[in-house]
């Protein structure tokens, strides 16, 4: 543990931000899993609605600085391609 007051505060702030980022990433992963399960079930309507929710969540995480914009674009692109493959 640090001895300097500002260093102690930095540690607390970093821990709070890390917890926030972890919660946001976890929510995005949950949304992606919902899309994947809908794809495996072959339900196009459910997959489309889950995809829209996942895209919204990924974009929200990007604006908060959790994901880089290229990472978000890649995730969205892969999910969209997978949903579009369902006939």
C-alpha positions as CSV (number, residue, x, y, z in Angstrom):
1,X,0.0,0.0,0.0
2,X,1.2,3.5,-0.8
3,X,2.1,6.0,1.9
4,X,1.4,9.2,-0.1
5,X,-2.2,10.5,0.2
6,X,-2.6,11.1,-3.5
7,X,-1.3,7.6,-4.3
8,X,-3.8,6.1,-1.9
9,X,-6.6,8.0,-3.6
10,X,-5.4,6.9,-7.0
11,X,-5.6,3.3,-5.9
12,X,-9.2,3.7,-4.7
13,X,-10.3,5.6,-7.8
14,X,-8.6,3.0,-10.1
15,X,-10.3,0.1,-8.2
16,X,-13.7,1.8,-8.6
17,X,-13.2,2.4,-12.3
18,X,-11.9,-1.2,-12.8
19,X,-15.1,-2.5,-11.1
20,X,-17.3,-0.3,-13.3
21,X,-15.5,-1.5,-16.5
22,X,-15.7,-5.1,-15.4
23,X,-19.5,-4.8,-14.9
24,X,-19.9,-3.2,-18.3
25,X,-17.8,-5.9,-20.0
26,X,-19.7,-8.6,-18.3
27,X,-23.0,-7.1,-19.5
28,X,-21.8,-7.0,-23.0
29,X,-20.6,-10.6,-22.9
30,X,-24.1,-11.6,-21.6
31,X,-25.7,-9.9,-24.5
32,X,-23.4,-11.6,-26.9
33,X,-24.2,-15.0,-25.4
34,X,-28.0,-14.2,-25.8
35,X,-27.4,-13.6,-29.5
36,X,-25.3,-16.8,-29.9
37,X,-27.9,-18.9,-28.1
38,X,-30.6,-17.5,-30.4
39,X,-28.5,-18.3,-33.4
40,X,-27.9,-21.9,-32.2
41,X,-31.7,-22.2,-31.7
42,X,-32.2,-21.0,-35.3
43,X,-34.7,-18.3,-34.2
44,X,-34.2,-15.4,-36.5
45,X,-36.7,-13.0,-34.8
46,X,-35.2,-13.6,-31.3
47,X,-31.7,-13.3,-32.7
48,X,-32.5,-10.0,-34.4
49,X,-34.0,-8.5,-31.2
50,X,-31.0,-9.8,-29.2
51,X,-28.6,-8.4,-31.8
52,X,-30.2,-4.9,-31.5
53,X,-29.9,-5.0,-27.7
54,X,-26.3,-6.2,-28.0
55,X,-25.3,-3.5,-30.4
56,X,-26.8,-0.9,-28.1
57,X,-24.9,-2.3,-25.2
58,X,-21.6,-2.5,-27.1
59,X,-22.0,1.1,-28.3
60,X,-22.7,2.3,-24.8
61,X,-19.6,0.6,-23.6
62,X,-17.6,2.2,-26.4
63,X,-18.8,5.7,-25.5
64,X,-17.9,5.1,-21.9
65,X,-14.4,4.2,-23.0
66,X,-14.5,0.5,-22.0
67,X,-14.0,-0.7,-25.6
68,X,-12.0,0.9,-28.4
69,X,-14.2,1.8,-31.4
70,X,-12.5,-0.7,-33.7
71,X,-13.1,-3.5,-31.1
72,X,-16.7,-2.5,-30.9
73,X,-17.1,-2.5,-34.7
74,X,-15.5,-5.9,-34.9
75,X,-17.8,-7.4,-32.3
76,X,-20.9,-5.8,-34.0
77,X,-19.8,-6.9,-37.4
78,X,-19.2,-10.5,-36.4
79,X,-22.6,-10.7,-34.6
80,X,-24.4,-9.2,-37.5
81,X,-22.8,-11.6,-40.0
82,X,-23.8,-14.5,-37.8
83,X,-27.4,-13.4,-37.5
84,X,-27.6,-12.7,-41.2
85,X,-26.5,-16.3,-42.0
86,X,-29.7,-17.7,-40.4
87,X,-32.2,-18.5,-43.2
